[in-house]
Structures are given as structure tokens and as C-alpha cells.
Amino acid sequence: MADDGILGRIDELIAEEKELRARAVGVGLSGDDSARLRRAEEELDQCWDLLRQRRARAEFDEDPEGAEVRPVQEVEGYRQ
């Protein structure tokens, strides 16, 4: 997936996350919506990680297509 595709998916996930968080404040979230929010947050972290990998590879004259989506457990375990 090219950078534009990843950024497009990030935009979609941000919109979904905002919608779910707004609903949580008002009426709360069902179990399904809570799971949806968690999945959106995890996928968002994976997309950001993939984009960072691609940009780093390009910066060091490597093929950005060599970047791979890392497992949620790995991405979620990073320290900020």
C-alpha cells in the first residue's frame, strides 16, 4: 500500500474513533462498539507504524515496499 493509501486509511480510522468517542460521552458504548473502538485504535497505531517504516526506508534509500505491518502486540508495546 502506498503512503497515500495509508494516510487515507488513517483518516477513516480517525473519523471512526471520533464518532465512537463522541457516542461514548453521550450514551455510552455497547460491547460491540467498545470492541470496534479498540480495533480502530490498534489499527491506527499499526498504520502510523507502517507509514513511519516506509518513510524511514525511503530516507535511507531502501524500498518502502519492504515495510510490513507489524503485529498489534509489537506496535502497542512501543514506548512513546
Backbone bond lengths (Angstrom), bond angles and torsions (degrees), N, CA, C in turn:
res aa  C-N    CA-C-N  psi(-1)  N-CA   C-N-CA  omega(-1)  CA-C   N-CA-C  phi
1 M - - - 1.442 - - 1.529 108.37 -
2 A 1.290 116.19 134.05 1.468 122.06 179.94 1.529 110.36 -76.93
3 D 1.331 115.90 163.46 1.460 121.17 -179.22 1.528 112.09 -54.01
4 D 1.336 117.06 -41.88 1.470 120.05 -179.83 1.522 111.34 -61.13
5 G 1.322 116.97 -39.40 1.461 121.01 178.01 1.516 111.83 -66.14
6 I 1.322 116.28 -39.94 1.464 120.72 178.57 1.523 109.41 -66.07
7 L 1.323 117.17 -44.38 1.466 120.55 179.09 1.528 111.25 -63.51
8 G 1.323 116.95 -37.20 1.465 120.71 176.26 1.521 111.24 -62.57
9 R 1.328 116.25 -43.04 1.464 120.60 178.63 1.531 110.46 -66.36
10 I 1.326 117.04 -37.79 1.469 120.98 176.34 1.526 109.76 -60.11
11 D 1.318 117.18 -45.07 1.473 120.80 178.36 1.524 111.23 -59.52
12 E 1.336 117.20 -42.71 1.470 121.05 178.86 1.527 110.80 -62.49
13 L 1.315 116.37 -44.41 1.462 120.55 -178.46 1.529 111.69 -67.31
14 I 1.319 117.07 -37.57 1.464 120.49 177.14 1.522 109.96 -63.41
15 A 1.330 117.14 -43.05 1.468 120.66 178.51 1.531 110.62 -62.06
16 E 1.322 117.06 -43.65 1.463 120.96 178.83 1.529 110.61 -63.26
17 E 1.331 116.37 -43.71 1.459 121.01 179.84 1.536 110.65 -61.96
18 K 1.329 117.25 -44.02 1.466 120.91 179.02 1.521 111.10 -61.73
19 E 1.317 116.11 -43.69 1.468 120.85 179.85 1.535 110.46 -60.66
20 L 1.317 116.42 -46.78 1.456 120.48 -177.99 1.529 111.26 -67.90
21 R 1.323 117.49 -39.39 1.469 119.91 178.77 1.533 111.06 -67.05
22 A 1.313 117.78 -36.78 1.465 121.26 177.29 1.526 109.88 -65.45
23 R 1.306 116.68 -41.51 1.462 120.99 178.06 1.523 110.77 -65.38
24 A 1.320 116.98 -36.57 1.468 121.53 -179.51 1.520 110.67 -62.35
25 V 1.326 117.00 -37.82 1.462 121.39 -179.24 1.528 109.89 -68.46
26 G 1.321 116.08 -40.11 1.463 120.02 -176.73 1.512 113.74 -75.96
27 V 1.310 116.26 -69.64 1.469 120.51 -173.14 1.515 113.53 -113.16
28 G 1.297 117.44 -2.70 1.463 120.56 -177.08 1.514 110.40 86.47
29 L 1.307 115.88 171.53 1.459 120.95 -177.16 1.525 110.42 -113.60
30 S 1.309 114.87 142.99 1.464 120.35 172.58 1.524 107.94 -73.38
31 G 1.293 116.56 170.10 1.462 120.41 177.14 1.518 111.74 -58.85
32 D 1.342 115.88 -39.78 1.466 120.13 179.32 1.531 111.31 -65.63
33 D 1.334 115.51 -41.85 1.469 118.76 179.71 1.525 111.53 -68.85
34 S 1.319 117.34 -35.40 1.472 120.32 176.09 1.523 110.26 -62.72
35 A 1.319 116.40 -41.81 1.465 121.09 177.59 1.524 110.24 -65.44
36 R 1.344 116.42 -40.28 1.472 120.90 177.54 1.514 111.08 -60.95
37 L 1.336 116.61 -42.04 1.461 121.03 179.63 1.523 110.23 -64.30
38 R 1.308 116.83 -44.33 1.469 120.36 179.29 1.526 110.69 -61.62
39 R 1.341 117.29 -44.53 1.472 120.58 178.65 1.525 111.37 -63.49
40 A 1.327 116.98 -40.24 1.471 120.60 179.05 1.526 110.12 -63.13
41 E 1.333 117.15 -43.60 1.461 120.80 179.05 1.530 111.12 -62.84
42 E 1.320 116.30 -42.51 1.464 120.14 -179.85 1.524 111.64 -66.43
43 E 1.341 115.90 -44.55 1.463 118.79 179.68 1.521 111.10 -66.12
44 L 1.321 116.42 -34.98 1.467 120.69 177.52 1.526 109.85 -61.93
45 D 1.324 116.90 -45.32 1.464 120.17 177.22 1.526 111.30 -61.24
46 Q 1.329 116.87 -39.77 1.471 120.00 178.43 1.526 111.08 -65.11
47 C 1.325 117.01 -40.13 1.469 120.21 179.54 1.525 111.08 -64.76
48 W 1.337 116.53 -44.32 1.466 119.15 178.07 1.523 110.64 -61.56
49 D 1.326 116.61 -41.70 1.461 120.76 179.06 1.531 110.67 -62.23
50 L 1.328 116.68 -44.45 1.464 120.97 179.40 1.526 110.64 -61.89
51 L 1.330 116.71 -43.14 1.463 120.36 179.16 1.529 110.85 -62.69
52 R 1.341 116.53 -42.86 1.479 119.82 177.63 1.526 110.92 -62.18
53 Q 1.329 116.54 -41.66 1.476 119.81 177.87 1.524 110.73 -59.90
54 R 1.338 116.07 -47.08 1.466 120.56 -177.68 1.528 111.01 -61.52
55 R 1.326 115.64 -43.26 1.466 119.65 -179.02 1.524 111.22 -67.77
56 A 1.308 117.63 -38.46 1.465 120.85 177.95 1.527 110.33 -65.45
57 R 1.323 116.74 -42.86 1.460 120.06 179.38 1.529 110.18 -61.69
58 A 1.328 117.07 -44.03 1.468 120.83 179.80 1.531 110.76 -63.68
59 E 1.324 115.97 -39.49 1.472 120.60 -179.66 1.526 111.41 -61.89
60 F 1.320 117.00 -32.92 1.463 121.03 -177.97 1.534 112.16 -104.16
61 D 1.342 115.05 28.35 1.470 123.25 175.37 1.524 113.29 55.94
62 E 1.322 116.05 36.77 1.457 121.44 173.16 1.524 108.10 -109.27
63 D 1.316 116.56 162.24 1.458 121.78 -179.18 1.527 110.24 -73.85
64 P 1.343 117.63 117.48 1.461 120.21 178.96 1.527 113.01 -60.44
65 E 1.327 116.09 -24.75 1.470 119.87 -179.85 1.524 111.61 -66.71
66 G 1.313 117.49 -13.29 1.458 121.27 178.37 1.526 112.84 -77.79
67 A 1.326 117.33 -10.17 1.468 121.28 178.05 1.525 108.72 -70.35
68 E 1.329 115.21 143.66 1.464 120.25 -178.85 1.512 110.65 -130.34
69 V 1.321 115.09 149.36 1.460 120.35 175.32 1.522 107.66 -66.51
70 R 1.323 115.34 126.60 1.464 119.89 179.79 1.525 109.36 -90.91
71 P 1.331 116.56 155.61 1.470 120.09 179.42 1.528 111.37 -60.59
72 V 1.324 115.26 149.74 1.461 121.44 -179.90 1.525 110.57 -54.49
73 Q 1.321 117.54 -43.26 1.458 120.84 -177.30 1.524 111.23 -59.70
74 E 1.317 117.03 -37.15 1.460 120.88 -179.87 1.536 110.39 -71.69
75 V 1.314 116.28 -47.97 1.472 120.76 -177.26 1.524 110.40 -66.52
76 E 1.312 117.24 -41.00 1.459 120.68 -178.36 1.533 111.21 -70.92
77 G 1.329 117.41 -18.80 1.453 120.63 -178.85 1.517 114.20 -85.58
78 Y 1.337 118.09 -3.53 1.464 120.58 -179.89 1.511 110.38 -68.25
79 R 1.304 115.76 145.96 1.469 120.72 173.99 1.520 108.33 -96.46
80 Q 1.295 115.44 137.59 1.473 121.17 -179.45 1.499 110.31 -89.13
